[in-house]
Amino acid sequence: MKFCNECDSKLILTKAGNKCPKCDEVELKELSKTPEDKKIDLYTYDDFPFEKGSYYLQKDIRKKLGCGMVAGINYNTYGNFLVIFMNAHTYSQDVNPYLDRYEQETNLYHYTGKGKTGDQTLTGVNARVVNSNVDNTDIHFFRQYNIGSNHQYVGLVKLEKIIQNIQPDDSGRNRKVYEFLLKPI
């Protein structure tokens, strides 16, 4: 049995992991919503709710843009846009199997596709990223610079290139991954 570090309540196991009924009340409500309940306001470029360069709580971004509470790559079917979160991490397999990075010389973000175990495939949200230019799907990019800090809204990014690489998976075995090279617009 596990208990919350904040309030010592008994944790509830959900498909998004262990949640506290007191501290994670908002997240639990989101998890229990039906797809129809999850419709969000649609935004134009002029009234997008986040300002480029500003910092926000990840859970507030997810709620406002209709994202799931865990995934790094999120597709919103109602607005035909992707939201990508690049979380800060150390280059240690114990912390994060996604070795994302920013390359200052090229001004490109190297963002590892979805899939923690085994070789990645270009299906699901990975395929959405690959086809984003053809499908005119906007990609909103949020970056966290320090573990535990808020995410900065980088703005819209565009897929420049896809490369295949080798990275360890969540059990430490080497696997094939796709790196999406994303360029700020």
ABEGO torsion letter per residue (X at the ends): XBBBAAAGBBBBBBAAEBBBAAAAAAAAAAAABBAAAABBBBBBAAABABBBGBBBBAAAAAAAAGBBAABABBBBAAAGBBBBBBBBBBBBAAABABBBBBBAAAGBBBBBBBEABEBBBBBEAAAAAAAAAAAGBBBBBBBBABBGBBBBBAEBBBBABBBBBBBBBAAGBBBBBBBBBBBBX
